[in-house]
Amino acid sequence: MRSLAVAEEAQSAGMTVAMSADLTDLGWLMPWVDELAIEILPTADDPADLARMVEQQAVSAVLLDHYDFAPSREAVNDAGAMLINFEDDHYGRRPADITIDYSLGAEAMPRPDDGSPVSLRGVEFAPLRRQVTAARSLRAEQREVVREVAVMMGGTDPLGLRPIVEDALTEAGVAVTSAFPGLGFLPRVAQADAVVCAAGSSAYEMCCLGMPIGLVQVADNQAANYQRLVAAGAATALGHAQDLIGDRTAFAARLRTWLASPVELTNTAEAARKLLDGKGAQRVAMRIASAGPEYAD
């Protein structure tokens, strides 16, 4: 999602974009890929394979979004391209010509000096698709009584949290909107009174919309997002995935307490909306385009 958000803005800046990825299990993304007319290239298995692809395709810049790929700046540079790298704190961190860590508060955290000359850090660089900023205007005034809650547990929900959350919401007497993986759900979610959300990229989308967010940490790499969004008053902590699975009764109690606090819902929604303006992908694309004439195509 975040790579495609940058691709969307890169195209608007006049760049040609291709994607090296296996989207077999992400068919719901294909309408967006088709709309952008992005060529899908074979996956690169290692730095040497990636370098060959760069040379064959005459690529000027590579945006790498992969936690486990071996360090590859030198190989990409030698093939004639610049390397831009997504990292989430230490997850996926590697030397690159431009590094991107858009976590809240990342700009204030020290980053080891690995020779990377440019670091784009903080939520101003959070790459959100244009659909998010379009849906931002759909948010109505916050109701005092919560009647409908959206549920977003990420693109795959590997732990099966969605039905647990939905059952708890139903027992609390509110309607449920399920945001299953897809691209057209944002207008519907924007009309809900609140959202229970995993602490990944979707949380930043919900912040931009100005939603009251009940946050669940689903994976280890979401810890920084979870802690910082809650500390900033932009979300309410509902616990970790294992806590939710291990004690559903306690989770349901936290959920009901959150839903019964209109002041907290309003305050967190306002704080969340102020964090992001939805222009992060545009900032990233502009930085890539301005890196030098040899990387302008």
ZASE-840100 format. One line per field, with one value per residue (C-alpha): residue in three letters; residue number from 1; x negated, y negated, z. Coordinates in nm, 2 decimals. Layout:
r	Ala; ...
k	NUM; ...
c1	X; ...
c2	Y; ...
c3	Z; ...
% end
This chain:
r	Met; Arg; Ser; Leu; Ala; Val; Ala; Glu; Glu; Ala; Gln; Ser; Ala; Gly; Met; Thr; Val; Ala; Met; Ser; Ala; Asp; Leu; Thr; Asp; Leu; Gly; Trp; Leu; Met; Pro; Trp; Val; Asp; Glu; Leu; Ala; Ile; Glu; Ile; Leu; Pro; Thr; Ala; Asp; Asp; Pro; Ala; Asp; Leu; Ala; Arg; Met; Val; Glu; Gln; Gln; Ala; Val; Ser; Ala; Val; Leu; Leu; Asp; His; Tyr; Asp; Phe; Ala; Pro; Ser; Arg; Glu; Ala; Val; Asn; Asp; Ala; Gly; Ala; Met; Leu; Ile; Asn; Phe; Glu; Asp; Asp; His; Tyr; Gly; Arg; Arg; Pro; Ala; Asp; Ile; Thr; Ile; Asp; Tyr; Ser; Leu; Gly; Ala; Glu; Ala; Met; Pro; Arg; Pro; Asp; Asp; Gly; Ser; Pro; Val; Ser; Leu; Arg; Gly; Val; Glu; Phe; Ala; Pro; Leu; Arg; Arg; Gln; Val; Thr; Ala; Ala; Arg; Ser; Leu; Arg; Ala; Glu; Gln; Arg; Glu; Val; Val; Arg; Glu; Val; Ala; Val; Met; Met; Gly; Gly; Thr; Asp; Pro; Leu; Gly; Leu; Arg; Pro; Ile; Val; Glu; Asp; Ala; Leu; Thr; Glu; Ala; Gly; Val; Ala; Val; Thr; Ser; Ala; Phe; Pro; Gly; Leu; Gly; Phe; Leu; Pro; Arg; Val; Ala; Gln; Ala; Asp; Ala; Val; Val; Cys; Ala; Ala; Gly; Ser; Ser; Ala; Tyr; Glu; Met; Cys; Cys; Leu; Gly; Met; Pro; Ile; Gly; Leu; Val; Gln; Val; Ala; Asp; Asn; Gln; Ala; Ala; Asn; Tyr; Gln; Arg; Leu; Val; Ala; Ala; Gly; Ala; Ala; Thr; Ala; Leu; Gly; His; Ala; Gln; Asp; Leu; Ile; Gly; Asp; Arg; Thr; Ala; Phe; Ala; Ala; Arg; Leu; Arg; Thr; Trp; Leu; Ala; Ser; Pro; Val; Glu; Leu; Thr; Asn; Thr; Ala; Glu; Ala; Ala; Arg; Lys; Leu; Leu; Asp; Gly; Lys; Gly; Ala; Gln; Arg; Val; Ala; Met; Arg; Ile; Ala; Ser; Ala; Gly; Pro; Glu; Tyr; Ala; Asp
k	1; 2; 3; 4; 5; 6; 7; 8; 9; 10; 11; 12; 13; 14; 15; 16; 17; 18; 19; 20; 21; 22; 23; 24; 25; 26; 27; 28; 29; 30; 31; 32; 33; 34; 35; 36; 37; 38; 39; 40; 41; 42; 43; 44; 45; 46; 47; 48; 49; 50; 51; 52; 53; 54; 55; 56; 57; 58; 59; 60; 61; 62; 63; 64; 65; 66; 67; 68; 69; 70; 71; 72; 73; 74; 75; 76; 77; 78; 79; 80; 81; 82; 83; 84; 85; 86; 87; 88; 89; 90; 91; 92; 93; 94; 95; 96; 97; 98; 99; 100; 101; 102; 103; 104; 105; 106; 107; 108; 109; 110; 111; 112; 113; 114; 115; 116; 117; 118; 119; 120; 121; 122; 123; 124; 125; 126; 127; 128; 129; 130; 131; 132; 133; 134; 135; 136; 137; 138; 139; 140; 141; 142; 143; 144; 145; 146; 147; 148; 149; 150; 151; 152; 153; 154; 155; 156; 157; 158; 159; 160; 161; 162; 163; 164; 165; 166; 167; 168; 169; 170; 171; 172; 173; 174; 175; 176; 177; 178; 179; 180; 181; 182; 183; 184; 185; 186; 187; 188; 189; 190; 191; 192; 193; 194; 195; 196; 197; 198; 199; 200; 201; 202; 203; 204; 205; 206; 207; 208; 209; 210; 211; 212; 213; 214; 215; 216; 217; 218; 219; 220; 221; 222; 223; 224; 225; 226; 227; 228; 229; 230; 231; 232; 233; 234; 235; 236; 237; 238; 239; 240; 241; 242; 243; 244; 245; 246; 247; 248; 249; 250; 251; 252; 253; 254; 255; 256; 257; 258; 259; 260; 261; 262; 263; 264; 265; 266; 267; 268; 269; 270; 271; 272; 273; 274; 275; 276; 277; 278; 279; 280; 281; 282; 283; 284; 285; 286; 287; 288; 289; 290; 291; 292; 293; 294; 295; 296; 297
c1	0.00; -0.27; -0.48; -0.18; -0.10; -0.45; -0.41; -0.09; -0.26; -0.57; -0.36; -0.20; -0.55; -0.63; -0.81; -0.75; -0.69; -0.72; -0.68; -0.88; -0.65; -0.45; -0.09; 0.06; 0.23; 0.32; 0.57; 0.77; 0.48; 0.49; 0.76; 0.54; 0.23; 0.43; 0.56; 0.21; 0.10; -0.20; -0.41; -0.46; -0.81; -0.94; -1.05; -1.42; -1.56; -1.89; -2.09; -2.26; -1.92; -1.79; -2.10; -2.05; -1.68; -1.80; -2.03; -1.79; -1.50; -1.73; -1.59; -1.70; -1.57; -1.47; -1.22; -1.28; -1.01; -1.13; -1.25; -1.47; -1.64; -2.02; -2.19; -2.20; -2.29; -2.62; -2.48; -2.20; -2.43; -2.68; -2.39; -2.32; -2.03; -1.96; -1.83; -1.54; -1.45; -1.15; -1.24; -1.03; -1.27; -1.53; -1.30; -1.42; -1.70; -1.98; -2.21; -2.04; -2.06; -1.73; -1.59; -1.22; -1.09; -0.75; -0.67; -0.54; -0.84; -1.10; -1.25; -1.35; -1.50; -1.87; -1.96; -2.29; -2.53; -2.55; -2.65; -2.29; -2.30; -1.93; -1.68; -1.31; -1.17; -0.84; -0.47; -0.50; -0.64; -0.37; -0.28; 0.10; 0.30; 0.51; 0.83; 0.75; 0.72; 1.04; 1.23; 1.10; 1.36; 1.64; 1.61; 1.92; 1.93; 1.85; 2.16; 2.18; 2.33; 2.14; 2.37; 2.13; 1.77; 1.54; 1.30; 0.96; 0.72; 0.48; 0.46; 0.42; 0.53; 0.31; 0.42; 0.79; 0.87; 1.15; 1.43; 1.32; 1.34; 1.66; 1.83; 1.72; 1.87; 2.19; 2.22; 2.16; 2.47; 2.31; 2.33; 2.01; 1.86; 1.59; 1.31; 1.20; 0.89; 0.99; 0.98; 1.33; 1.41; 1.28; 1.59; 1.79; 1.54; 1.53; 1.90; 1.85; 1.83; 1.51; 1.27; 1.08; 0.76; 0.43; 0.13; -0.02; 0.01; 0.39; 0.36; 0.21; 0.49; 0.74; 0.55; 0.57; 0.95; 0.98; 1.13; 1.15; 0.91; 0.91; 0.56; 0.45; 0.09; 0.09; -0.28; -0.61; -0.70; -0.39; -0.52; -0.65; -0.33; -0.12; -0.31; -0.36; -0.01; 0.13; -0.12; -0.03; 0.34; 0.43; 0.56; 0.68; 0.49; 0.70; 0.40; 0.19; 0.32; 0.22; 0.39; 0.71; 0.69; 0.60; 0.87; 1.16; 1.36; 1.10; 1.08; 1.46; 1.45; 1.18; 1.38; 1.70; 1.52; 1.37; 1.70; 1.87; 1.64; 1.75; 1.49; 1.20; 1.34; 1.36; 1.03; 0.84; 1.00; 0.90; 0.55; 0.52; 0.64; 0.38; 0.10; 0.12; 0.22; 0.21; -0.07; -0.35; -0.37; -0.39; -0.68; -0.87; -0.81; -0.93; -1.25; -1.31; -1.25; -1.49; -1.77; -1.95; -1.91; -2.03; -1.73; -1.46; -1.31
c2	0.00; -0.25; -0.17; -0.21; -0.54; -0.67; -0.52; -0.72; -1.05; -0.96; -0.92; -1.26; -1.40; -1.26; -0.94; -0.60; -0.33; 0.05; 0.29; 0.60; 0.80; 1.11; 1.00; 1.35; 1.33; 0.96; 0.97; 0.69; 0.45; 0.52; 0.27; 0.00; 0.14; 0.16; -0.19; -0.32; -0.11; 0.02; 0.29; 0.59; 0.73; 1.06; 1.06; 1.01; 1.29; 1.13; 0.80; 0.94; 1.03; 0.68; 0.52; 0.71; 0.60; 0.23; 0.26; 0.44; 0.20; -0.11; -0.20; -0.53; -0.47; -0.16; -0.19; 0.11; 0.22; 0.55; 0.63; 0.93; 0.84; 0.83; 0.49; 0.38; 0.01; 0.07; 0.32; 0.09; -0.21; -0.01; 0.08; -0.30; -0.36; -0.53; -0.32; -0.45; -0.23; -0.20; -0.12; -0.09; -0.18; 0.11; 0.33; 0.33; 0.08; 0.08; -0.18; -0.37; -0.69; -0.80; -0.62; -0.67; -0.61; -0.77; -0.65; -0.92; -1.06; -0.90; -1.24; -1.27; -0.93; -0.87; -0.66; -0.48; -0.64; -0.38; -0.63; -0.70; -1.07; -1.15; -1.04; -1.13; -1.08; -1.15; -1.14; -1.42; -1.15; -0.89; -0.77; -0.77; -0.71; -0.99; -0.80; -0.88; -1.25; -1.24; -1.06; -1.30; -1.56; -1.30; -1.29; -1.43; -1.59; -1.33; -1.18; -1.16; -0.81; -0.55; -0.36; -0.22; -0.10; 0.00; 0.29; 0.29; 0.57; 0.53; 0.68; 1.05; 1.07; 1.37; 1.41; 1.41; 1.11; 0.96; 1.20; 1.16; 0.78; 0.79; 1.02; 0.79; 0.49; 0.67; 0.76; 0.40; 0.31; 0.12; 0.19; 0.32; 0.22; 0.47; 0.31; 0.63; 0.60; 0.38; 0.03; -0.11; -0.09; -0.43; -0.64; -0.38; -0.38; -0.76; -0.76; -0.53; -0.67; -0.50; -0.24; 0.05; 0.07; 0.26; 0.04; 0.06; -0.17; -0.16; -0.35; -0.65; -0.64; -0.66; -0.94; -1.14; -1.08; -1.21; -0.89; -0.80; -0.50; -0.20; -0.06; 0.30; 0.41; 0.70; 0.75; 0.68; 0.42; 0.22; 0.15; -0.20; -0.30; -0.17; -0.33; -0.67; -0.71; -0.64; -0.87; -1.15; -1.12; -1.02; -0.67; -0.46; -0.15; 0.17; 0.40; 0.65; 0.92; 1.20; 1.02; 0.99; 1.36; 1.47; 1.28; 1.18; 1.07; 0.82; 0.69; 0.65; 0.45; 0.22; 0.18; 0.08; -0.17; -0.33; -0.35; -0.50; -0.80; -1.07; -1.31; -1.07; -0.98; -1.34; -1.44; -1.15; -1.21; -1.57; -1.49; -1.22; -1.45; -1.71; -1.46; -1.40; -1.61; -1.32; -1.47; -1.23; -1.03; -1.35; -1.47; -1.14; -1.15; -1.51; -1.42; -1.13; -1.36; -1.62; -1.39; -1.47; -1.47; -1.12; -1.00; -1.21; -0.95
c3	0.00; 0.10; -0.21; -0.44; -0.27; -0.36; -0.71; -0.75; -0.67; -0.87; -1.18; -1.12; -1.10; -1.45; -1.35; -1.50; -1.24; -1.24; -0.95; -0.87; -0.65; -0.60; -0.57; -0.59; -0.25; -0.29; -0.57; -0.40; -0.49; -0.86; -0.95; -0.82; -1.00; -1.32; -1.27; -1.24; -1.53; -1.34; -1.50; -1.28; -1.30; -1.17; -0.81; -0.74; -0.52; -0.41; -0.46; -0.78; -0.93; -0.84; -1.00; -1.32; -1.33; -1.27; -1.57; -1.80; -1.73; -1.72; -1.38; -1.22; -0.86; -0.66; -0.37; -0.15; 0.10; 0.24; 0.60; 0.51; 0.18; 0.21; 0.21; -0.16; -0.19; -0.35; -0.60; -0.69; -0.73; -0.94; -1.17; -1.22; -0.98; -0.65; -0.35; -0.14; 0.16; 0.38; 0.74; 1.06; 1.34; 1.31; 1.10; 0.74; 0.82; 0.57; 0.41; 0.13; -0.06; 0.09; 0.40; 0.50; 0.85; 0.88; 1.24; 1.47; 1.66; 1.43; 1.36; 1.73; 1.75; 1.69; 1.38; 1.35; 1.10; 0.82; 0.55; 0.44; 0.33; 0.34; 0.60; 0.57; 0.92; 1.09; 1.00; 0.75; 0.52; 0.59; 0.24; 0.21; -0.10; -0.25; -0.16; 0.21; 0.16; -0.05; 0.23; 0.49; 0.39; 0.45; 0.83; 1.00; 1.34; 1.61; 1.77; 2.15; 2.13; 1.93; 1.70; 1.44; 1.46; 1.17; 1.21; 1.03; 1.12; 0.83; 0.49; 0.60; 0.97; 1.02; 1.39; 1.31; 1.53; 1.32; 1.44; 1.80; 1.77; 1.58; 1.84; 2.12; 1.94; 1.87; 2.24; 2.32; 2.11; 1.82; 1.45; 1.28; 0.95; 0.84; 0.63; 0.46; 0.23; -0.05; -0.19; -0.18; 0.19; 0.30; 0.23; 0.44; 0.72; 0.73; 0.81; 1.12; 1.47; 1.56; 1.44; 1.59; 1.40; 1.39; 1.46; 1.12; 0.81; 0.84; 1.17; 0.99; 0.73; 1.02; 1.18; 0.86; 0.84; 1.20; 1.33; 1.71; 1.71; 1.94; 1.87; 1.88; 1.84; 1.61; 1.53; 1.70; 1.44; 1.53; 1.89; 1.81; 1.63; 1.91; 2.19; 2.02; 1.89; 2.23; 2.40; 2.16; 2.25; 1.90; 1.99; 2.28; 2.37; 2.35; 2.41; 2.22; 2.00; 2.24; 2.53; 2.31; 2.23; 2.58; 2.77; 2.55; 2.85; 2.96; 2.60; 2.58; 2.90; 2.77; 2.45; 2.63; 2.85; 2.54; 2.36; 2.66; 2.68; 2.42; 2.55; 2.49; 2.15; 2.04; 2.18; 2.03; 1.69; 1.69; 1.79; 1.53; 1.25; 1.34; 1.30; 0.92; 0.63; 0.38; 0.17; 0.28; -0.05; -0.24; -0.03; -0.08; -0.46; -0.48; -0.29; -0.53; -0.83; -0.70; -0.62; -0.94; -1.31; -1.35; -1.14; -1.30; -1.53
% end
